[in-house]
Amino acid sequence: MEAKIYLEKRDCYQYPSSEAYFSPHIQYPEYPFSKDTLSSFPNEIYDMVRNSLYGLGLDKQRFGTKEWNPLGDYVQHGKRILLKPNWVVSSNVIGGLDCTVTHPSIIRCLVDYCIIAGAKTIEIGDAPVQGCDFNLLMEKHGYNRIFVFFRNRNIDILVTDFRLTITKTTLKRVLLPEKNPNIKPKNTVEFDLKEASYFNSLTDKSIYQIADYHSNKLNTRHNADHHQYLISKAIVDADLIINLPKPKTHRFAGITAAQKNFIGICSDKEYLPHYRKGTPQKGGDESNHSTVLGNWLSFFNKQRCKCVEKKNIPLQFLFAVMQYGTHVLKDIFVPKQYAHGKWHGNDTIWRTILDLNLILLYGDSNGTLDFNATPRNVLNIGDLIIAGEKNGPLKPEPKPLGVILASNNCTVFDYVFCKITGFDYNLIPAIRHSINNKLFVNNLTADILLNSNVSNLNNVPLSQISFPSEWHFIPNPSWKEIL
């Protein structure tokens, strides 16, 4: 399908209250509920999302009539639709949740259009970080209000935490893993990309690592012979995926937007390489250079992760304290040394991101990829009403933009988001390796036009677009050196 992208900009920098279940304040011709469900307060977010669907040209001829069905361009009546928000964490003490996770008002609007499309199954799911309190997040940020609204109207919405393992945290850094009782192995599909993986070009001596997990299991899944991922079955069963990223800066990847949001389709984090042990001089990307304090920090982290796996609380606490103390010393004596792959020299995470996007587009329920098949339909609706800058993705600070960004292509979405931030996309590996790659984008960037309700941004080739400097983001500190 030809890549399309649309940007809706308004002077709207706050989200509506949950008091009216994030309902619209206007009875649009296609609105599937009665007039008494309308909000008595303005809900400009609903109108912006609706206008973005029209801006993509979806069911354009019937817009303004009760028959308007924008998602009908992607799915027929009676199909499965999955909404994939960013539900990464349940708290952000620095910038709050509005700049950290997808806002429920965005989800409410799109569920309405799933109902208009006659979806047989509507599911909303994500795999947050292991320490996220899923139930707390649903209640705290107002998602449960949406689910109450639909439940009261006998509309069944599936809400799924894709994680097989969840973690409770005590004493700040002591992690207690436990099984998620709501997800079973039968709800997942294992893929082995082998030579199709973006890791295939690396040496078989690479040692892969991920924060808060011992690396043994990870390296049985990623090595010279295998590159495996455990994916939620809901992804490969969906006829349409609506991707709802919360675009932010990112300590590993530079940015997180449409492509990176699909890290959350993997049900087991121990399948996800985040960095490689060592320095670039030795084939790794854990740190920019080797120092005694950096080596200690790596060692203590490895020992702590072993204790997490073995549920040895006293030793885990001891190594966590030693790791913290070493981090403090490192920041004093070698402040320009990065650790744990959290820097602009990370050469690992982009490979994980693009592997997962290959699965998203070409994977089937048998765990195989078919690059000759028509790619799976993905519609991206990005929540940049309040985006996140600085210490993203877990503790960003608010970047109010008043923008909804919509595209039917993840790579094109991320390319335009880079332009918004003011970052050079060539310095963001996931975009650099996918933007002119036929597996990800069917048409060349030079041939794709940005459409917008802003006159000087409308009908402009992507290569020529320029956004106001006040839209630009402050990058994560570990990327500031190059961005």
C-alpha positions as CSV (number, residue, x, y, z in Angstrom):
1,M,0.0,0.0,0.0
2,E,1.3,3.5,-0.8
3,A,2.6,5.2,2.3
4,K,0.6,8.2,3.5
5,I,1.0,10.6,6.4
6,Y,-1.1,13.4,7.9
7,L,-0.4,15.9,10.6
8,E,-3.2,17.6,12.6
9,K,-2.0,20.7,14.6
10,R,-4.1,22.8,16.9
11,D,-3.6,25.0,19.9
12,C,-4.7,22.1,22.1
13,Y,-2.2,21.2,24.9
14,Q,-4.3,19.4,27.4
15,Y,-6.4,16.3,27.5
16,P,-10.2,16.1,28.3
17,S,-11.5,15.0,31.7
18,S,-12.6,11.4,32.1
19,E,-15.9,12.6,33.6
20,A,-17.8,12.0,30.4
21,Y,-15.8,8.8,29.5
22,F,-13.8,10.9,27.0
23,S,-16.9,11.1,24.8
24,P,-17.0,13.7,22.0
25,H,-18.9,16.9,22.5
26,I,-20.3,16.8,19.0
27,Q,-22.8,14.3,17.6
28,Y,-21.0,13.4,14.4
29,P,-23.1,11.8,11.7
30,E,-21.3,8.4,12.1
31,Y,-21.2,8.5,16.0
32,P,-22.3,5.1,17.1
33,F,-24.0,6.1,20.4
34,S,-27.0,8.2,21.4
35,K,-26.9,12.0,22.0
36,D,-27.1,11.5,25.8
37,T,-23.6,10.1,25.9
38,L,-22.0,13.3,24.5
39,S,-19.7,15.3,26.8
40,S,-20.9,18.7,28.0
41,F,-17.2,19.8,27.9
42,P,-15.2,20.3,24.7
43,N,-13.2,17.3,23.6
44,E,-10.9,18.6,20.9
45,I,-8.8,15.5,21.0
46,Y,-11.6,13.3,19.6
47,D,-12.1,15.8,16.8
48,M,-8.4,15.9,16.0
49,V,-8.2,12.1,15.8
50,R,-11.3,12.0,13.6
51,N,-9.9,14.7,11.3
52,S,-6.7,12.7,11.0
53,L,-8.5,9.7,9.8
54,Y,-10.1,11.8,7.1
55,G,-6.8,13.5,6.4
56,L,-5.4,10.1,5.4
57,G,-8.1,9.9,2.8
58,L,-10.0,7.0,4.5
59,D,-13.5,6.4,3.1
60,K,-13.2,10.0,1.8
61,Q,-16.3,10.0,-0.3
62,R,-18.7,9.2,2.6
63,F,-17.1,11.7,5.1
64,G,-19.8,13.7,6.8
65,T,-22.5,11.0,6.4
66,K,-23.7,8.4,8.9
67,E,-22.2,5.7,6.7
68,W,-18.6,7.1,7.1
69,N,-16.4,4.1,8.1
70,P,-12.7,5.1,7.8
71,L,-11.4,1.7,9.1
72,G,-13.4,0.0,6.5
73,D,-10.6,0.8,4.1
74,Y,-8.5,-1.7,6.0
75,V,-10.9,-4.4,7.4
76,Q,-14.2,-5.9,6.5
77,H,-17.1,-6.4,8.9
78,G,-16.6,-9.2,11.5
79,K,-12.8,-9.0,11.7
80,R,-10.3,-8.7,14.6
81,I,-8.7,-5.3,15.4
82,L,-5.9,-4.9,17.9
83,L,-5.0,-1.5,19.4
84,K,-1.4,-1.3,20.6
85,P,-0.9,1.6,22.9
86,N,2.3,2.6,24.8
87,W,1.7,1.5,28.4
88,V,5.4,1.3,29.3
89,V,5.2,2.2,33.0
90,S,2.6,3.0,35.7
91,S,4.3,6.2,37.1
92,N,6.7,8.9,36.1
93,V,7.7,11.1,39.1
94,I,9.6,13.5,36.8
95,G,7.1,14.5,34.1
96,G,3.9,12.6,34.9
97,L,2.0,10.1,32.7
98,D,0.6,12.5,30.1
99,C,4.0,12.6,28.4
100,T,4.9,9.0,29.1
101,V,2.0,6.8,28.0
102,T,-0.8,6.9,25.3
103,H,-3.7,8.9,26.7
104,P,-7.0,7.1,27.1
105,S,-8.9,9.8,25.1
106,I,-7.0,8.7,22.0
107,I,-8.0,5.1,22.6
108,R,-11.7,6.0,23.3
109,C,-12.1,7.7,19.9
110,L,-10.5,4.8,18.0
111,V,-12.5,2.1,19.7
112,D,-15.6,4.0,18.6
113,Y,-14.4,3.7,15.0
114,C,-13.6,0.0,15.5
115,I,-17.3,-0.4,16.5
116,I,-18.4,1.5,13.4
117,A,-16.2,-0.9,11.4
118,G,-18.2,-3.9,12.8
119,A,-15.2,-5.5,14.4
120,K,-16.0,-9.0,15.8
121,T,-13.1,-8.7,18.3
122,I,-11.5,-5.5,19.7
123,E,-8.5,-6.0,21.8
124,I,-6.2,-3.5,23.5
125,G,-2.8,-4.9,24.6
126,D,0.8,-4.2,25.4
127,A,3.8,-5.7,27.3
128,P,5.1,-2.9,29.6
129,V,8.4,-3.0,31.4
130,Q,8.5,-5.8,34.0
131,G,8.0,-3.5,36.9
132,C,4.8,-1.8,35.6
133,D,1.8,-2.2,37.9
134,F,-0.7,-2.8,35.1
135,N,-3.9,-2.6,37.2
136,L,-2.7,0.6,38.9
137,L,-2.0,2.2,35.5
138,M,-5.5,1.2,34.2
139,E,-7.1,2.9,37.2
140,K,-4.7,5.8,37.8
141,H,-4.7,7.2,34.3
142,G,-8.4,6.7,33.5
143,Y,-8.4,3.7,31.1
144,N,-10.9,1.9,33.3
145,R,-13.4,4.7,32.6
146,I,-13.3,3.7,28.9
147,F,-13.9,0.1,29.7
148,V,-16.8,0.9,32.0
149,F,-18.4,3.0,29.3
150,F,-18.4,0.1,26.8
151,R,-19.2,-2.6,29.3
152,N,-22.4,-0.6,30.3
153,R,-23.4,-0.8,26.6
154,N,-22.7,-4.6,26.4
155,I,-19.7,-4.1,24.2
156,D,-16.9,-6.5,25.1
157,I,-13.4,-5.0,24.8
158,L,-10.5,-7.3,25.6
159,V,-7.8,-5.6,27.6
160,T,-4.6,-7.7,27.8
161,D,-1.2,-7.4,29.6
162,F,0.9,-9.4,27.1
163,R,3.7,-10.2,29.7
164,L,4.3,-13.8,30.7
165,T,6.3,-12.6,33.7
166,I,5.7,-9.5,35.9
167,T,7.9,-8.1,38.6
168,K,7.1,-6.5,41.9
169,T,9.7,-4.2,43.3
170,T,10.7,-3.8,47.0
171,L,13.5,-1.8,48.6
172,K,13.7,0.2,45.3
173,R,15.9,-2.2,43.3
174,V,15.0,-5.6,44.6
175,L,12.9,-7.3,42.0
176,L,10.5,-10.2,42.6
177,P,9.5,-11.9,39.4
178,E,6.2,-13.9,39.2
179,K,4.1,-15.4,36.5
180,N,1.3,-13.4,35.0
181,P,-1.8,-15.5,35.8
182,N,-3.8,-14.1,32.8
183,I,-1.3,-15.1,30.1
184,K,-0.4,-18.7,29.1
185,P,2.3,-19.9,26.7
186,K,-0.5,-21.0,24.3
187,N,-1.2,-17.2,23.9
188,T,2.2,-16.8,22.2
189,V,3.9,-17.7,19.0
190,E,7.7,-18.2,18.8
191,F,9.5,-16.9,15.7
192,D,13.1,-17.8,14.7
193,L,14.3,-15.3,12.1
194,K,17.7,-17.0,11.7
195,E,19.4,-15.4,8.6
196,A,16.5,-13.0,8.1
197,S,17.4,-11.3,11.4
198,Y,19.3,-8.0,11.5
199,F,21.6,-9.7,14.0
200,N,22.7,-12.2,11.4
201,S,25.6,-9.9,10.2
202,L,27.2,-9.8,13.6
203,T,29.9,-12.1,14.9
204,D,28.7,-15.3,16.6
205,K,30.8,-14.3,19.7
206,S,28.5,-11.4,20.6
207,I,27.1,-11.6,24.2
208,Y,23.7,-10.0,24.3
209,Q,22.3,-8.4,27.4
210,I,19.2,-6.7,28.7
211,A,18.5,-4.7,31.9
212,D,17.3,-6.6,35.0
213,Y,17.7,-10.1,33.4
214,H,20.5,-12.6,33.5
215,S,21.9,-13.0,30.0
216,N,22.0,-16.9,29.8
217,K,18.5,-17.4,28.4
218,L,18.8,-14.4,26.1
219,N,22.0,-15.9,24.5
220,T,20.4,-19.3,23.9
221,R,17.8,-17.4,21.8
222,H,20.2,-15.1,20.0
223,N,23.4,-16.7,18.7
224,A,25.1,-18.0,15.5
225,D,22.1,-20.4,14.8
226,H,19.0,-18.6,16.1
227,H,17.3,-15.3,16.5
228,Q,14.1,-16.0,18.4
229,Y,11.2,-13.9,19.6
230,L,8.1,-14.8,21.6
231,I,5.2,-12.8,20.2
232,S,1.7,-12.4,21.6
233,K,-0.7,-14.4,19.4
234,A,-3.0,-11.4,19.4
235,I,-0.6,-9.7,17.0
236,V,-0.5,-12.4,14.3
237,D,-4.3,-13.1,14.6
238,A,-5.2,-9.4,14.0
239,D,-6.7,-8.3,10.7
240,L,-5.8,-4.7,11.5
241,I,-3.3,-3.3,14.1
242,I,-3.9,0.3,15.3
243,N,-0.5,1.4,16.7
244,L,-0.8,4.2,19.2
245,P,2.7,5.4,20.1
246,K,3.6,8.1,22.6
247,P,6.6,9.6,20.8
248,K,9.5,10.4,23.1
249,T,13.2,10.5,23.3
250,H,14.9,7.2,24.2
251,R,18.1,6.4,26.0
252,F,18.9,3.2,24.0
253,A,17.4,4.1,20.6
254,G,17.4,7.9,20.3
255,I,13.7,8.1,19.8
256,T,10.7,5.9,20.5
257,A,7.7,6.2,18.2
258,A,5.9,3.9,15.8
259,Q,8.6,1.2,15.2
260,K,9.9,1.1,18.7
261,N,6.4,0.8,20.1
262,F,6.3,-2.8,18.9
263,I,8.9,-3.9,21.5
264,G,5.7,-4.3,23.4
265,I,4.4,-7.2,21.2
266,C,7.0,-9.6,22.8
267,S,5.6,-11.5,25.7
268,D,9.0,-12.4,27.2
269,K,11.6,-9.7,27.7
270,E,14.3,-12.4,27.8
271,Y,14.0,-12.6,24.0
272,L,14.9,-8.9,23.5
273,P,18.6,-8.0,23.1
274,H,19.2,-4.4,24.3
275,Y,23.0,-4.2,24.1
276,R,26.2,-6.3,23.7
277,K,28.8,-6.8,26.3
278,G,32.0,-4.7,26.0
279,T,33.1,-1.7,24.0
280,P,32.9,-1.0,20.3
281,Q,36.6,-1.9,20.0
282,K,35.8,-5.4,21.2
283,G,32.6,-5.8,19.3
284,G,30.2,-4.6,22.0
285,D,28.2,-1.5,22.7
286,E,27.7,-1.7,26.4
287,S,29.9,1.4,26.9
288,N,32.0,3.9,24.9
289,H,35.2,2.9,26.6
290,S,36.6,0.6,29.3
291,T,37.4,1.8,32.8
292,V,37.8,0.0,36.2
293,L,34.6,1.6,37.5
294,G,32.8,0.7,34.3
295,N,33.9,-2.9,34.6
296,W,32.8,-3.1,38.2
297,L,29.4,-1.6,37.3
298,S,29.0,-4.2,34.6
299,F,30.0,-7.0,37.0
300,F,27.7,-5.9,39.8
301,N,24.8,-5.6,37.4
302,K,25.4,-9.1,36.1
303,Q,25.5,-10.5,39.6
304,R,22.4,-8.7,40.6
305,C,20.5,-10.1,37.6
306,K,21.6,-13.6,38.5
307,C,20.1,-13.0,42.0
308,V,16.9,-11.7,40.4
309,E,16.6,-15.0,38.5
310,K,17.3,-17.1,41.6
311,K,15.1,-14.9,43.8
312,N,17.9,-14.4,46.2
313,I,16.7,-11.2,47.9
314,P,19.6,-10.6,50.4
315,L,22.3,-10.9,47.7
316,Q,20.2,-9.0,45.2
317,F,20.0,-6.1,47.6
318,L,23.7,-6.3,48.3
319,F,24.6,-6.1,44.6
320,A,22.0,-3.4,44.0
321,V,23.7,-1.2,46.7
322,M,27.1,-1.9,45.2
323,Q,25.9,-1.2,41.7
324,Y,24.4,2.1,42.9
325,G,27.5,3.1,44.8
326,T,29.7,2.4,41.8
327,H,27.4,4.4,39.5
328,V,27.8,7.4,41.8
329,L,31.6,7.1,41.7
330,K,31.5,6.6,37.9
331,D,29.5,9.8,37.5
332,I,32.0,11.7,39.6
333,F,35.3,10.4,38.2
334,V,34.4,9.3,34.6
335,P,31.1,11.2,33.9
336,K,31.5,10.8,30.1
337,Q,31.4,7.0,30.2
338,Y,28.1,5.5,29.4
339,A,26.8,2.2,30.8
340,H,24.4,-0.7,30.1
341,G,24.0,0.3,26.4
342,K,22.2,3.5,27.2
343,W,24.0,5.8,24.7
344,H,24.2,6.9,21.1
345,G,26.7,4.2,20.2
346,N,24.1,1.4,20.8
347,D,24.3,-0.8,17.8
348,T,21.9,-3.5,19.1
349,I,18.5,-2.2,19.9
350,W,17.8,-1.1,16.3
351,R,18.2,-4.6,15.2
352,T,15.7,-5.9,17.8
353,I,13.3,-3.1,16.7
354,L,13.5,-4.0,13.0
355,D,13.3,-7.8,13.6
356,L,10.0,-7.2,15.5
357,N,8.7,-5.0,12.7
358,L,9.5,-7.8,10.2
359,I,7.4,-10.1,12.4
360,L,4.7,-7.6,12.7
361,L,4.4,-7.1,8.9
362,Y,5.2,-10.6,7.6
363,G,4.7,-13.1,10.4
364,D,2.0,-15.7,10.5
365,S,0.4,-17.8,13.2
366,N,2.8,-20.6,12.5
367,G,5.8,-18.6,13.5
368,T,7.1,-18.1,10.0
369,L,7.8,-15.1,7.8
370,D,6.6,-14.7,4.3
371,F,8.2,-11.8,2.5
372,N,6.1,-12.4,-0.6
373,A,2.9,-11.9,1.3
374,T,1.0,-8.6,1.5
375,P,2.3,-6.8,4.6
376,R,-0.2,-6.8,7.6
377,N,-2.3,-3.6,7.8
378,V,-1.0,-1.2,10.4
379,L,-2.5,2.2,11.1
380,N,-0.4,4.6,13.3
381,I,-2.0,7.3,15.3
382,G,0.6,9.2,17.3
383,D,-0.3,11.0,20.5
384,L,1.8,14.2,20.4
385,I,-0.6,16.4,22.2
386,I,1.9,16.2,24.9
387,A,5.0,14.3,23.8
388,G,8.1,13.5,25.9
389,E,11.7,14.9,25.8
390,K,14.9,14.7,27.8
391,N,15.0,11.5,30.0
392,G,12.8,9.3,27.9
393,P,11.4,6.8,27.7
394,L,10.7,6.1,31.4
395,K,11.1,9.6,32.9
396,P,10.5,12.1,30.1
397,E,9.5,15.7,30.7
398,P,6.4,17.2,28.9
399,K,6.8,18.6,25.4
400,P,3.4,20.1,24.6
401,L,2.9,20.1,20.8
402,G,-0.8,19.9,20.2
403,V,-0.3,17.4,17.3
404,I,-1.8,14.1,16.2
405,L,0.4,12.4,13.6
406,A,-1.2,9.7,11.5
407,S,0.3,7.3,8.9
408,N,-0.2,3.8,7.5
409,N,3.5,3.2,7.6
410,C,5.7,3.0,10.8
411,T,9.0,4.0,9.1
412,V,7.5,7.0,7.5
413,F,5.8,8.0,10.8
414,D,9.2,7.8,12.5
415,Y,11.0,9.7,9.8
416,V,8.5,12.7,10.1
417,F,8.7,12.5,13.9
418,C,12.5,12.9,13.6
419,K,11.9,16.0,11.5
420,I,9.6,17.3,14.2
421,T,12.3,16.8,16.9
422,G,15.0,18.4,14.9
423,F,17.1,15.2,15.0
424,D,19.0,14.0,11.9
425,Y,17.3,10.7,11.0
426,N,20.6,9.3,9.7
427,L,21.8,9.3,13.3
428,I,18.8,7.1,14.4
429,P,19.8,3.6,13.2
430,A,16.3,2.1,13.1
431,I,15.1,4.8,10.7
432,R,18.4,4.9,8.7
433,H,18.2,1.1,8.0
434,S,14.5,1.1,7.1
435,I,13.5,4.3,5.3
436,N,14.5,3.2,1.8
437,N,14.1,-0.5,2.5
438,K,11.4,-2.1,0.4
439,L,10.5,-4.5,3.2
440,F,9.3,-1.5,5.3
441,V,8.4,1.3,2.8
442,N,6.9,0.5,-0.6
443,N,7.6,3.9,-2.2
444,L,10.6,6.2,-2.0
445,T,10.7,9.0,0.6
446,A,11.0,11.6,-2.1
447,D,7.7,10.5,-3.6
448,I,5.7,10.7,-0.3
449,L,3.8,13.9,0.6
450,L,3.0,15.2,4.0
451,N,-0.6,16.3,4.3
452,S,-1.8,18.6,7.1
453,N,-4.4,21.2,8.2
454,V,-1.4,23.6,8.5
455,S,-1.2,25.3,5.0
456,N,2.6,25.5,4.8
457,L,2.9,21.8,5.7
458,N,0.2,20.5,3.4
459,N,1.2,18.6,0.2
460,V,4.9,18.9,0.9
461,P,7.4,16.2,-0.1
462,L,8.9,14.6,3.0
463,S,12.4,15.5,2.0
464,Q,11.5,19.2,2.0
465,I,9.4,19.5,5.1
466,S,10.7,21.8,7.9
467,F,9.1,22.3,11.3
468,P,9.3,25.4,13.5
469,S,12.4,25.4,15.8
470,E,10.1,25.6,18.9
471,W,8.9,22.1,18.0
472,H,12.3,20.7,18.4
473,F,13.1,18.3,21.3
474,I,15.9,18.2,23.9
475,P,17.3,14.7,23.4
476,N,18.1,12.1,26.1
477,P,21.3,13.2,27.8
478,S,23.1,10.1,26.5
479,W,22.3,11.2,22.9
480,K,23.0,14.9,23.4
481,E,26.6,14.5,22.1
482,I,25.4,13.8,18.6
483,L,21.7,15.1,18.5
